[in-house]
């Protein structure tokens, strides 16, 4: 698949086929792709907690909040939870300022999700979670600070990109069939020269 096709396939999925397990080996492959990406000053402070066992996944799931743009919905719907998570942490022994490495987190997460798309999987970056409680639930060392939770699984929902004009709303929405629509600005509206 070409990069642009992978980007189009890589959506923020909020519904998964729970019957399709994600293995430790698959998660390791995603992290292996992420570890090869750029890192600020090449310090490489990110560490990855792999959750693929049902009990651990359920403990993480209850500490996350999904789709804040659709507060009236419970997403993922019951029976459509992700079968795996990767919790991206920063090792504060390498560097204690977590703000400095936010770019690295984004690069790592996007790389993992593009690789997941290539594998026929999908995911969602979840920034709304209870970091302290996740640390306690997973018994992380105190020097590991959770910065982002990435859900991974086989998508079980339809996500449609739509093109909008410069004055239109970018708010995502769902129709009566639970199809998820994601408005994207036109290319000519975002290039400034």
N, C-alpha and C positions, 0 to 999 in steps of 0.2 A: 504494500500500500504506500502511496506517495504521502509526503508529510501533510499536505493540505487535506487529503482524505482522512488521515488520522486525526487532524485537528477537528474536522467536522464530525467525526465519529465520537470524539472525546467530549461528551456532555457531562453535566453534573446530574448523574442518575440518582433518583431517590426511590427506586423500586427495583428489587433484585429477585432472581429465581433462586429461592432458598434450597432447592434440590441440587443445585450445582455448587459443590464444595470448591473452595479455593485452597490449594495445598501450600505448605511451607515452602516447597521448592518454587512454586509460582511467585510467591511473595519475595523470596530471595532473588529471583530473576529481576523483579521490579526494582528492588533496592540496589542490585548490582548495576542496573542502568543509571540510577540516581547517583551512585558514588562516583561515576565517571564524569559528571557534569562540573561546571565551574563552581568555585567556592571563593568567597571573599578572602583575599590575601592567601588563598589556598590553605587555610587553617583546618578546614574539614571538621567542624565541631558537631555535625549532626549525627545522631544515633537513631536507630529504628527499632521499635517494639513491634513484633509480628504477632498478630492475634488471628488465629484460624480455628481454634477449638471453640465449640459452641458456647461453653460456659464463660470463657473469657470474652468472646465477642458480645454476649448478652450483657456482661458487666460494663463494657465500654458503651454499648448502644444506649443504655439507660442514662448515661451521663452526657449525651449529645443532644443538640437541638438542631433540627433540620428545617430548611426552607422558611426562613424568617419572613420572606416576602409573601408567604401564604399562611398567615397565622391561624386561619380558620380550618386548615387541614392538618390531620395527623399524618406526617410523612416521616419515614416510609410507612405505608399502610401495613397493618398487621398481616403477617404472612409474606411480606416482601422485604424483610430486613437483609442487610448485607451479610454474607457468610464470612467476611474477613475485614480486618482493619490493619492499617499501618499507622502507628503513632510516631510522628516525627518529633524527636526531642533534641535539645541542645545540651551537650556536655559542657557544663560551666567550668570544668577543670581546664578545658582548652581556652575558653574565653567566657567571662562572666556576664557580658553585656548581650542580652538576647536580641535587642533591637537591631544590632549591627548585622545580624545574619538573616533578617527577614527575606531578603532577596534569595538567599541560598535555599530557604524553605520553599519558596515559590517555584524556583527552578527544579528542585528535587521532586516536589509533588507533581508538577506538570509533566516532567519526564516519566515518572512512574505511571501516570494516567495515560500518556501516549503509548507507552509500552503495553499497558493493560489493553488498550484498544486494539493493538496489533495482535494480542493473544485472544481476542474475541471476548474480552472482559470489559468492564467499565468501572467507574467510581465516582466519588464526590469528595471534594475538599470540605472539611467541616471545621470552621473556625469558632463556632459557638459550642463550647464544651467546658466542663468543670475540671480545669487542669489539676488543681490540688487533689480533688477526689479521684481523678484518673491515676495520679501518682500513687495514692494510697491503695487503690483497688489493685493496681498492677505491681505494687511493692517495688516501685522504681527507686533506685539510689537517689539520695537527695541532690546530687549534682546533675541529675538528668531532668530537664525542664520540658514538659510537653508543650509544643508550639503549634501543632496542627494534627488533626486526625483525618486520615484518608480512608474512606470506605472502599472496598473492592468486592466485585462480584459480577455475575452475568446479568446484564440489564434485563429487566422485565417491565419496561415501560417505553412509550414512544415519546421522543423529544424532537420538536420541530423548530428549526431556525426560521425566523421571519425577518425581512428587511424593513427598516423603518426610516422615515425622514428625520431630519435634524431636530424638529420640534416635537416629535412623538415620544411617548413614554417608553423607557427601557424596562419597565417592570415585567417580570415573567408572570405567566398565568396558566391556568388549566381550563380546558373546556369541559362540557358535560360528560364526555367520554374519558376523562382523566388524562387526555393528551396534554403534555407539557409544552408550552410555547415560549421561546426565548427570542425576544426582539434584538436585532443587531443593527447598529448604525451602518449606513452605506459608506463604501470606501471613499467616495468623493466628499463626504461630510467630515471625515476624520483626518484627511491629509491637508496640512496647512500651507503648502506651497505648490 
